[in-house]
């Protein structure tokens, strides 16, 4: 499978099954990326090094913010808000997530200390299939930064 766009209309849907404890979803091997881990951005080489397999484009319900050098996402405040990104299958999820947690500054043993938390959320692939994937969400209060209305950091 490759990363290709599908500009058909976005299907309706809602965020499903937020799991803040990484141990609650040991079988989840998909990762949704919406920012600098995407192809063409400065941190994508980490996914290449981990041999992550790109499943293509996808969307997750949420709101995207410009944090300066990178974006941050929040779960949706209301229905109909979407973040566009890419979906990757991790070859060795336990090992790969430890590497990605370090990149994202997330410590599963002390999630309150980082800027991001890792949770499982429902995403929609460009073919309309629904899957569960890990997402790094902004932790804490409402950002005072600019919202990316399109939901797509690549178009920002």
N, C-alpha and C positions, 0 to 999 in steps of 0.2 A: 504494500500500500504506500501511497505517497501523499505528501502534503499538497493538496490542490483545493482551490476554492469552489464553493457551490453557492452562487448568489440567489438561490431560490429563497423564498420567504422563510423567515424563522418560524419554527414550530412553537406553539404555545407550550408552556410547561412551568413547573416550579421547582425550586431547590428541594432536593430530597435528602433526608437522612444525613444531617450534619453530624459527623463523628469526631469530636475533639481529641479523643484518645487514640493514638496510632495503633495501639495493640488491639483495638476493637475491630479492625478490618485487615487481618493478616493476609487475606487472599487478594487484596486489591493491588494490581500491578500496573494500573494506568495512572498517568500524571497529566493534568491539564496545566499548560503554561500560557500566560497572557502577556508577559513582558520581556525582559532581557534574556530569558532562556529560549525565546523563539528564534527560528532561523533568521539570520541576517543581523542579529543583535550580539552584543559583546560577551554574553555568558553562554551562548548556545554551544560552544566548544565542550562544555561540561557534559551535555547530553550525548554529544558525539563520542567523547572519551568513555562514557558509560555504555556505549553501544545501544542506546535507547532506540526503539523502532518507532518511527513516526507513522501514526495511524491516519493522519490528515487533520483537517480543520474541525473545530467544534465550538460549542457555545455552552456557557454555564450561566445560570441566573445570577445577576449581581450588578454592582456599580463599580466602575473603574475610575481611579484618581491618578493625577500626575503628581508624583512626589519629588520631582526634580530630575535626578539621574535615572529613575526607574519608576514604574507604576505600582500601585497597590489596589487591591480589590476588596470589596465588602459584599456580604450576602445581600440580597435585594431587600429594599425597604417596601417595595410594592411589586406586583406582578407586571411582567412585560419588560423588565430591564435585563439586558444581556451583555455578557462579556465575550468577545471573540478571541480565540486563541488556537493553539495546536495541542493535539493529544499524542502522548508517547506511551509506549509499553516499555516498562522497565525490565531488563533481563534478569536482574537479581534484586528484587525490590528491597529487601532488608538492608543490603549493602548500599544500594543506590540511594535510598532515602536518607541514610546517614550522611552521605556526601552532600546531597541536596539540602538537607537540614542545615549543614554547616554554611553552605553558600547563602542560604536565606536567613541565617542567624536564628534558627529555631532550635530550641532544646526541649525535647519531649519530656524530660524530667523537671523542667522549670519553664513551662510555656508562658507564664506571666512576665518573663524577663525580656522576651524578644519583641521585635516589631511585627512579626508575622507568626501565625499559627498554621499548622498543617491539619486539614480536615478532609474527610471524604464527602463529595457532593455528586449529585447527578449531573451529567452533561449530555448534550445532544450532539451526535456526530453529523457531518454534512449529509449523510444518507438518511438521517432521521432516526437512527438507532439511539436508544438511551443506554448509557453505561454509567458506572460509578468510577470516579477517579479522585486522586489526591489533588488538592488545591491549596496553595499558600494564600491565606486571607490576612488582611490587616487586622491587628488586634487593637482593642481599646476603643476610645471615643471616636467621634466623627472627625475625619481629616479636615484641616483648614485649607487644604490645597484645592487646585482646580479639578473639577470633574471632567472626565473624558466622555462626552455625551455619546459618541459613536460606539463606545464600548470596545474599540479596537486600537491598541497602542501602536500598531504598525501604521495606522493612518493618522496618528497624532502628529 
